[in-house]
Amino acid sequence: MPAAPFGSAAWQLPALVAHLHRLHQDEEDPSPELWRAHTERPTGPVPRPHRRYQGNGLHDPDAVRVLDIQLGPRDEETGWPVADLAVIEQEEGACPFGRVTRRHGAEAIAAYAAEELTAEHARLMDCARRHQDAYFARLADLAQRAADWADKARAAAHADAVHVQAQKARARITS
């Protein structure tokens, strides 16, 4: 992950959500080449990781956070790519911990990104108040705008899923 403050899942998940959204809009199936091109292209103020992590996150004391992303072909009905995410986090030290957070599907991943960014916004606003530092306030504003965008992507994926369910229900009624 990039160095602080952008190495948290909150700052890296929007790159995945943006990729899923673009694949949906362009009606493309995911591929390693498309993902690599997406993560290597500099966009905005948030640096993205562009090297594949070669270790085993659960057994590497240097790894603090690893995103394990699996993408599959687009769902024929909704048009969104199949997506699975596992965020592996761990810290060594006096109070070591490890946890794995899993999300399945574009809607759930976008919702998770919005949640993480909203929490990051609150954390940064607290830092801005405590330290009277405009830098934290600007980062908080960026986090809020990214959270709003991720929520719009979640709403779009949800609307597509609801539309598909409604079509299936209508087909059952008419048959």
Secondary structure, 3 states (H helix, E strand, C coil): CCCCCCCCHHHHHHHHHHHHHHHHHHCCCCCHHHHHHHHHCCCCCCCCCCCCCCCCHHHCCCCCEEEEEEEEEECCCCCCEEEEEEEEEEECCCCCEEEEEEEECHHHHHHHHHHHHHHHHHHHHHHHHHHCCHHHHHHHHHHHHHHHHHHHHHHHHHHHHHHHHHHHHHHHHHC
